[in-house]
Amino acid sequence: MYLILDFGNTRIKHFVYSEKALVASKVSVFSDLPESLNKTKQEFPKITAILIADVWGKAEALVSEIFSSKKIIICNLSLKMPFSTSYKKPTSFGADRIALLSAICLAYPKQNVLGIDLGTCITYDFIDKNAKHHGGSISPGFEMRYKSVHHFTGQLPELSPKKPNSIIGLDTKSGIHSGIYYGILHEIEGQIESYKARFKNLTVIFVGGDSQRLPMPYKNGIFAHNNFSADGLRHILELNI
């Protein structure tokens, strides 16, 4: 039995697998993490190995203290991976992107795939049919764009993300909503078209909480299930135990 801990910028996702089957999942915040981990330990005493995907790099000590007798693996590119990468600085490659690429290799083998993760940032990663990661790009996500519009100006309000009724804003608020929503939408469409021009038979996969803000169904891609990246992390754990 395996435990996957996926640390995001604000939340921690917990996934318990019995071999390849997901048997439990939950979400916690940093303040209740010790209590949440101890509860998981009591509920699933057969956990033998743990994989930590941590964007902050601060979780290992706490997890090691609670699961002191278990095998603990930190997700990074020094591990055995189902893909190779052209990334010039592997140590700077985030665990969230590693998880997505591993999940793509598992679910879409021998295909040219563009993985798009819409979270705090929007990341684009291309992996070819030979499981080689060519790199990608990073841009601000919805929340970051809304905050920056307010923070870096004198009078523009700080709003919450909202799908606009029209691309043409009729006041400041609707103009901000339109600019950010359609700016991201057209950015994504442009990225997809650029990759399609270079790579044949491209499959596009969307993950991340903010992917729900895109039109459904979106003509240019596949919306992955909620545990898609977790399956990728489980795959990495299996390769390294």
C-alpha positions in Angstrom: 0.0 0.0 0.0 1.3 3.4 -1.0 0.8 7.0 0.2 1.2 9.9 -2.3 1.5 13.4 -0.8 1.1 16.1 -3.4 2.0 19.5 -1.9 0.6 22.5 -3.8 0.9 26.2 -3.1 -2.0 26.2 -0.7 -3.2 22.6 -0.2 -1.9 19.1 0.3 -3.6 16.2 -1.5 -3.4 12.8 0.1 -3.8 9.6 -2.1 -3.7 6.1 -0.7 -3.2 3.3 -3.3 -3.5 -0.4 -2.9 -1.2 -1.5 -5.8 -2.7 0.4 -8.7 -6.1 1.0 -7.2 -6.9 4.3 -5.5 -8.6 3.5 -2.2 -8.8 6.9 -0.5 -8.1 10.5 -1.1 -8.5 13.8 0.9 -7.3 17.3 1.0 -5.7 19.2 3.9 -4.1 22.5 4.6 -0.7 23.1 6.2 -2.0 23.9 9.6 -3.7 20.5 10.1 -1.1 18.4 8.3 0.3 16.6 11.3 -3.1 15.6 12.5 -4.1 14.5 9.0 -1.0 12.4 8.5 -1.4 10.7 11.9 -5.0 9.9 11.0 -3.9 8.4 7.7 -1.3 6.3 9.5 -3.9 4.9 11.9 -6.4 4.2 9.1 -3.9 2.6 6.7 -1.3 0.7 8.8 -0.3 -1.3 5.7 1.3 1.7 4.0 4.9 0.6 3.1 6.1 3.5 0.9 5.5 7.2 0.6 6.2 9.6 -2.3 6.3 13.3 -1.6 5.8 15.8 -4.4 6.5 19.1 -2.7 6.8 22.5 -4.5 8.1 24.1 -1.3 10.6 21.4 -0.3 9.8 21.6 3.4 7.7 18.5 4.0 10.2 15.7 4.3 11.1 16.2 8.0 7.5 16.2 9.2 6.5 13.1 7.1 9.7 11.3 8.2 8.9 11.9 11.8 5.4 10.5 11.6 6.2 7.6 9.2 9.7 6.9 10.6 9.7 3.2 9.7 8.4 3.6 6.1 10.3 4.1 2.9 10.0 7.8 1.9 10.9 9.1 -1.6 11.1 12.7 -2.7 9.9 13.4 -6.2 12.7 14.9 -8.4 14.4 14.1 -11.6 17.2 12.2 -9.9 14.8 9.3 -9.6 14.1 6.7 -12.2 11.5 8.2 -14.5 9.3 6.9 -17.4 10.6 9.7 -19.5 13.9 11.5 -20.4 14.2 15.3 -20.5 16.0 18.0 -22.4 15.6 20.4 -19.5 18.9 22.1 -18.9 18.5 22.5 -15.1 16.7 19.3 -13.9 16.9 20.4 -10.2 14.7 23.4 -11.0 12.0 21.3 -12.6 8.9 21.2 -10.4 7.3 18.1 -8.9 4.0 19.1 -10.3 5.3 19.0 -13.9 7.2 15.7 -13.2 3.9 14.2 -12.0 2.0 15.4 -15.2 4.7 14.0 -17.5 4.7 10.6 -15.7 0.9 10.4 -15.9 1.0 11.2 -19.6 3.5 8.4 -20.2 1.3 6.0 -18.3 -2.0 7.0 -20.0 -0.9 8.1 -23.5 2.2 6.0 -24.4 3.9 6.5 -27.7 2.0 9.7 -28.5 3.0 13.3 -29.0 1.4 15.1 -26.0 1.2 18.7 -24.8 0.3 18.8 -21.1 -1.2 22.0 -19.9 -1.6 22.5 -16.2 -3.8 25.5 -15.1 -2.9 26.3 -11.5 -1.3 29.2 -9.8 0.8 29.3 -12.9 -0.1 27.9 -16.3 2.6 25.4 -17.5 3.0 23.9 -20.9 5.1 20.7 -21.3 5.7 18.7 -24.5 6.6 15.1 -24.5 7.1 13.2 -27.7 6.1 9.6 -28.8 9.5 8.4 -27.6 8.8 9.6 -24.1 11.3 12.5 -24.4 10.4 15.7 -22.7 11.4 18.7 -24.9 10.6 21.4 -22.3 7.8 24.0 -22.2 6.8 27.3 -20.8 5.3 29.0 -17.8 2.9 31.9 -17.5 0.8 33.5 -14.8 -2.5 31.8 -14.0 -5.9 33.3 -13.4 -5.5 34.3 -9.7 -2.0 35.7 -10.3 -3.2 37.9 -13.2 -6.1 39.3 -11.2 -3.8 40.1 -8.3 -1.2 41.7 -10.5 -3.8 44.0 -12.2 -4.7 45.4 -8.8 -1.2 45.4 -7.2 0.7 47.1 -10.0 -1.8 49.9 -10.7 -3.1 52.8 -8.7 -6.9 52.4 -9.0 -7.9 49.1 -10.7 -9.8 46.8 -8.3 -8.8 43.4 -7.1 -11.5 41.0 -8.4 -12.2 37.3 -8.2 -12.0 35.2 -11.4 -15.2 35.3 -13.4 -16.2 34.2 -16.9 -17.2 37.4 -18.8 -20.5 37.6 -20.7 -18.7 39.2 -23.7 -15.3 39.8 -25.0 -16.2 43.5 -25.0 -16.1 45.0 -21.5 -18.5 47.9 -20.9 -16.9 49.0 -17.6 -13.6 48.5 -15.7 -14.7 45.3 -14.0 -16.0 43.6 -17.1 -12.9 44.9 -19.0 -10.6 43.2 -16.5 -12.7 39.9 -16.6 -12.6 40.0 -20.4 -8.9 40.8 -20.7 -7.8 38.0 -18.3 -10.2 35.3 -19.4 -9.8 35.8 -23.2 -6.1 36.6 -22.8 -5.6 33.1 -21.2 -8.0 31.4 -23.6 -6.2 32.9 -26.7 -2.8 32.2 -25.2 -3.7 28.5 -24.8 -5.1 28.4 -28.3 -2.0 30.0 -29.7 0.3 27.6 -27.8 -1.6 24.6 -29.1 -1.5 25.8 -32.7 2.3 26.4 -32.4 2.9 22.9 -31.2 0.5 21.4 -33.8 2.5 23.2 -36.5 5.7 21.4 -35.3 4.5 18.0 -34.2 2.0 15.7 -36.0 -0.9 14.0 -34.3 -0.7 16.1 -31.2 -2.8 15.1 -28.1 -3.5 17.9 -25.7 -4.2 17.2 -22.0 -5.6 19.7 -19.5 -5.1 19.3 -15.7 -5.3 21.7 -12.7 -8.2 23.3 -10.9 -8.5 26.3 -13.2 -8.9 24.1 -16.3 -12.6 24.1 -15.2 -12.7 27.7 -16.2 -12.2 26.8 -19.9 -15.2 26.2 -22.2 -16.5 22.7 -21.7 -16.0 20.7 -23.8 -12.9 22.4 -25.2 -12.4 21.5 -28.8 -8.6 21.3 -28.6 -8.0 19.0 -25.8 -8.8 16.3 -23.2 -9.7 17.2 -19.6 -7.9 14.7 -17.4 -9.7 13.1 -14.4 -9.0 14.5 -10.9 -6.4 11.9 -10.0 -4.5 12.0 -13.2 -1.3 13.5 -11.8 -1.6 11.3 -8.7 -1.5 8.2 -10.9 1.7 9.6 -12.4 3.3 10.0 -9.0 2.2 6.4 -8.1 3.9 5.2 -11.3 7.2 7.0 -10.2 7.0 5.4 -6.8 6.6 1.9 -8.3 9.6 2.5 -10.5 11.8 3.4 -7.5 11.0 0.9 -4.8 
